[in-house]
Amino acid sequence: MNQVNYGEPPEYLKNNKFFKRLDQLLQAKKYNKNKHYKIYSDTTVTNKLAKIYKQKCGYCESITKPHCDHYRPIGAINKEERHGGYYWLAGEWTNLVCSCSDCNNIKGTKFLLDKKGKRIPKPPVQKEWKANSKSHLNEKPLLLHPGVEDDVPNDHLEFNAQSEIFPKKESARGRYTIDTCSLDRKALNLRRKHRIDVIINNIRRIVNICLEKNINSSPIDEDYLQKTVQPQFNEFIKDICQNLEEREYVLLVKQLLNNFMYFFDNYNSIQFGKIKKTPQEIKEIVNYCWNQWFQSCPENIKL
C-alpha cells in the first residue's frame, strides 16, 4: 500500500445529474445496485481514480485493470446485519479506491472498527462525508486508507527479505489490512519477490563485474570503489528511483532502499560466482556503496 493524494473530484461528481442521483439514493436510504450503480460508475470517475493511483491497486500495489472499490461498504457490512452499509458514500470521491479484482473480491463487505470506535448508523447531518472527516476518523476503522494522511502504510506494514508482508510492531491495523485484502497471498508474494530479485541480482552483477577487474586486491580500497563500483551502483539505484511512484510495490522498494543491508544480508538467492572475496568483504563493499548513495538520497525515498 502506498499513499495517494485525491485532490479535487472529477467534474461528474459535481454536476446536477450526479446530485439528482444522490438525492434519489438518500431518499431510498439503501443502496440498490440495479438502481444506483450509475452514481459512481461514470467513466470519468474510473479514469481519474486510475490516474491518481497510477493504474495500480490501492491495497496491493499491483498494476491492474481498475475497479472502483468502496472503502466503506455501501450495500452491507460483513457480520453486521443491522447496518445497511454506508449507502450515502456511494458517490463520495474519497470513499472510492482503485482496486484489482482480487483485492476487491477478497475484501468484499468487511469493515471492522477498533473497539474504541463507534460506527456511524446514518448520514452525518453536516455531510462530513470525506474519508478524513472527523466523524469518519472517530469510527477508528482498522482498514488502512491510501488517501488518509494519518494512515501511513510504513507505520503499519513491513516486508522481510523474501517480500513477505507482516504487521509492523504488531500493528492491529496492519494485521487487519493484510488479512482483509489477503496481502500475503502466494501469487502476490511471488510478484513482489520478483521485484526484489531484479534489484538484488543487478547489484550482484555490478559487484561481480567490478571485482573481476580487481580480483587479487584485498582489501579493495575506497579510491577503487569510487571509480568503479560506486558510479554503476549509483546509476542503477537512480534508475530505480526515477518514476518510482509509477511502478509496482513502492512501499516494498522504499523499505529496501532505506534498509538495504537487511535485505541484502537475508536474501536467499545471492550468488557471486567465482569471485575470490569472502562474504564479509562482499558485504563491506555493498554496504560502503549503499551508505555513500544514501547520504544524498532523494527526500521522497526516505521513510
C-alpha positions in Angstrom: 0.0 0.0 0.0 1.2 3.5 -0.9 -0.3 6.9 0.0 -2.1 8.9 -2.7 -3.5 12.5 -2.9 -7.1 12.5 -4.1 -7.3 16.2 -4.9 -10.4 17.6 -6.5 -13.2 15.1 -7.5 -13.9 14.6 -11.2 -16.5 17.0 -12.7 -19.1 14.3 -12.9 -19.3 14.1 -9.1 -20.0 17.9 -9.0 -22.7 18.2 -11.7 -26.5 18.3 -11.5 -27.0 14.7 -12.8 -24.9 13.3 -10.0 -26.7 15.3 -7.3 -30.0 14.2 -8.7 -29.0 10.6 -8.4 -27.6 11.2 -4.9 -30.9 12.6 -3.8 -32.7 9.5 -5.0 -30.3 7.3 -3.1 -30.7 9.3 0.1 -34.4 9.1 -0.2 -34.2 5.4 -0.7 -31.9 5.0 2.4 -30.5 1.9 0.9 -28.1 1.2 -1.9 -29.5 -0.9 -4.7 -27.0 -1.8 -7.4 -29.6 -2.0 -10.2 -31.0 1.4 -9.4 -27.9 3.3 -8.1 -24.9 1.9 -9.8 -24.5 4.9 -12.1 -23.9 7.2 -9.2 -20.2 6.3 -9.3 -19.7 4.3 -12.5 -19.2 7.2 -14.9 -16.0 6.6 -16.9 -14.6 9.9 -16.0 -14.7 8.8 -12.3 -12.9 5.5 -13.0 -10.3 7.1 -15.3 -9.4 9.8 -12.7 -9.3 7.2 -9.9 -6.9 5.1 -12.0 -4.8 8.1 -12.8 -4.2 9.2 -9.1 -3.4 5.5 -8.2 -1.0 5.2 -11.2 -3.1 2.3 -12.7 -2.3 0.3 -9.5 -4.4 -1.4 -6.9 -4.6 0.9 -3.8 -4.3 -2.1 -1.5 -1.7 -4.5 -3.0 0.0 -2.0 -5.5 -0.2 -4.4 -8.4 -0.7 -2.8 -11.8 -4.3 -3.6 -12.7 -7.4 -3.0 -14.8 -9.1 -0.5 -12.4 -12.1 -1.4 -10.3 -13.9 1.1 -8.1 -13.9 -0.3 -4.6 -15.8 1.4 -1.8 -13.5 1.7 1.2 -16.6 1.8 3.4 -19.0 -0.8 2.1 -22.2 0.8 0.7 -24.6 -2.1 0.5 -24.0 -4.1 3.6 -21.3 -4.7 6.2 -20.0 -8.2 6.9 -21.3 -9.6 10.2 -23.4 -6.6 11.0 -26.9 -7.3 9.8 -28.4 -4.2 11.5 -26.3 -1.8 9.5 -27.3 -1.5 5.8 -24.0 -0.1 4.7 -22.7 3.4 4.1 -25.1 4.0 1.2 -24.7 7.7 1.3 -21.0 7.3 0.4 -21.7 5.5 -2.9 -20.5 8.6 -4.8 -18.1 10.1 -2.3 -14.8 10.6 -4.1 -12.6 9.8 -1.1 -14.6 6.6 -0.4 -13.5 5.2 -3.8 -10.3 3.2 -4.0 -8.8 1.9 -7.2 -8.6 -1.9 -6.7 -7.6 -5.0 -8.5 -10.3 -7.7 -8.9 -8.6 -10.0 -6.4 -8.4 -7.4 -3.5 -11.9 -6.1 -4.4 -13.4 -9.6 -4.2 -11.5 -10.7 -1.1 -12.2 -7.5 0.8 -15.9 -7.7 0.0 -18.0 -6.0 2.7 -15.5 -6.5 5.5 -15.0 -3.3 7.6 -14.2 -3.8 11.3 -13.7 -0.9 13.7 -11.4 -0.6 16.7 -13.1 -1.5 20.0 -12.9 2.2 20.9 -14.6 3.3 17.7 -18.4 3.8 17.2 -20.0 3.0 13.8 -22.0 5.8 12.1 -25.5 4.5 11.6 -26.7 7.1 9.1 -25.5 10.1 7.1 -23.9 12.8 9.3 -26.1 15.9 9.4 -23.2 18.2 8.4 -22.4 16.0 5.4 -18.9 15.2 6.8 -18.5 12.5 4.2 -14.8 12.7 3.3 -12.7 9.8 4.5 -10.6 12.2 6.7 -13.6 13.9 8.2 -13.9 14.0 12.0 -17.0 11.8 12.1 -15.3 9.1 10.0 -12.0 9.2 11.8 -13.8 8.8 15.1 -15.1 5.4 13.9 -11.4 4.3 14.2 -11.5 1.8 11.2 -8.9 -0.9 11.3 -8.5 -1.0 7.5 -5.8 1.5 6.3 -6.9 4.1 3.7 -4.4 5.0 1.0 -5.8 8.6 0.8 -5.9 9.4 4.5 -2.9 11.4 5.6 -2.6 9.8 9.0 -2.8 6.3 7.7 0.9 6.0 6.9 1.4 2.5 5.5 5.1 2.4 6.6 3.9 2.8 10.2 1.8 -0.4 10.0 3.3 -2.7 7.3 6.7 -4.2 6.7 8.4 -6.7 4.4 11.1 -9.3 5.1 13.9 -10.0 2.6 11.7 -12.6 0.8 9.0 -9.9 0.2 6.5 -11.4 2.7 4.4 -8.8 4.4 3.8 -8.5 8.1 2.2 -6.1 10.5 4.8 -3.6 11.8 5.4 -3.7 15.5 2.3 -6.0 15.8 0.1 -3.2 14.5 -3.6 -4.2 14.7 -4.4 -2.1 11.7 -1.6 -3.6 9.7 -2.8 -7.1 10.7 -6.4 -6.3 9.7 -5.4 -4.7 6.4 -3.3 -7.7 5.4 -6.0 -10.2 6.4 -8.9 -8.2 4.9 -7.3 -8.0 1.4 -5.1 -11.1 1.7 -2.0 -9.1 1.0 0.1 -12.2 1.9 -1.4 -14.4 -0.8 1.1 -16.6 -2.6 0.7 -15.2 -6.1 1.2 -11.6 -4.9 4.2 -12.5 -2.8 5.8 -14.1 -5.9 5.3 -10.9 -7.8 6.8 -8.8 -5.1 9.7 -11.2 -4.8 10.4 -10.8 -8.5 10.7 -7.0 -7.9 13.4 -7.7 -5.2 15.1 -10.3 -7.4 15.7 -7.8 -10.1 17.2 -5.3 -7.7 19.4 -7.6 -5.7 20.6 -9.6 -8.7 21.6 -6.4 -10.5 23.6 -5.2 -7.5 25.3 -8.6 -7.5 26.0 -8.2 -11.2 27.6 -4.8 -10.7 29.8 -6.0 -7.9 30.8 -9.1 -9.8 31.9 -7.1 -12.9 33.8 -4.6 -10.9 35.6 -7.1 -8.7 36.6 -9.3 -11.6 38.8 -6.4 -12.7 40.5 -6.3 -9.3 40.3 -9.8 -8.2 43.7 -10.0 -6.5 43.4 -6.8 -4.5 42.4 -7.3 -0.9 41.1 -5.3 0.8 39.7 -3.1 -2.0 40.5 0.5 -1.3 38.0 3.3 -1.4 39.6 5.0 -4.4 39.0 1.9 -6.5 35.4 1.6 -5.3 34.7 5.3 -6.0 36.0 4.9 -9.6 34.4 1.5 -10.4 31.6 0.1 -8.3 30.1 3.3 -6.9 29.2 5.0 -10.2 27.4 1.9 -11.5 25.7 1.4 -8.2 24.5 5.0 -8.1 23.3 4.8 -11.7 21.3 1.7 -11.1 19.7 3.0 -7.9 18.9 6.3 -9.7 17.1 4.3 -12.3 15.0 2.6 -9.6 14.1 5.9 -8.0 13.1 7.6 -11.3 9.3 7.3 -11.7 9.2 5.0 -8.7 5.6 6.0 -7.9 4.6 4.8 -11.4 5.9 1.3 -10.7 4.6 -1.6 -8.6 5.2 -2.2 -4.9 6.5 1.3 -3.9 6.4 0.6 -0.2 8.4 -2.5 -0.6 11.1 -0.8 -2.7 11.3 2.2 -0.4 11.8 -0.1 2.6 14.5 -1.9 0.7 16.3 1.3 -0.2 16.1 2.6 3.4 17.3 -0.7 4.9 19.3 -2.2 2.1 21.8 -4.2 4.1 19.0 -6.1 5.9 17.5 -7.2 2.6 21.0 -8.0 1.2 22.1 -9.9 4.2 19.0 -12.0 4.4 18.2 -12.6 0.8 18.3 -16.3 0.0 19.4 -16.4 -3.6 22.7 -14.3 -3.7 25.5 -15.9 -5.7 28.8 -14.3 -6.5 30.2 -16.7 -9.0 34.0 -17.3 -8.8 34.9 -14.0 -7.1 37.7 -14.6 -4.6 36.2 -12.5 -1.9 34.8 -13.6 1.4 31.1 -12.9 2.1 32.2 -10.3 4.7 34.3 -8.5 2.1 31.3 -8.5 -0.3 29.1 -7.2 2.4 31.5 -4.4 3.2 31.7 -3.3 -0.4 28.0 -3.2 -0.9 27.5 -1.5 2.5 30.0 1.1 1.5 28.3 1.9 -1.8 24.9 2.0 -0.2 26.0 4.4 2.5 27.6 6.7 0.0 24.4 6.8 -2.1 22.1 7.1 0.9 23.8 10.3 2.2 22.5 12.1 -0.9 19.3 10.0 -1.5 16.2 11.9 -2.7 13.9 13.0 0.2 10.9 11.3 -1.3 12.6 8.0 -1.0 13.4 8.3 2.7 10.8 6.8 5.2 
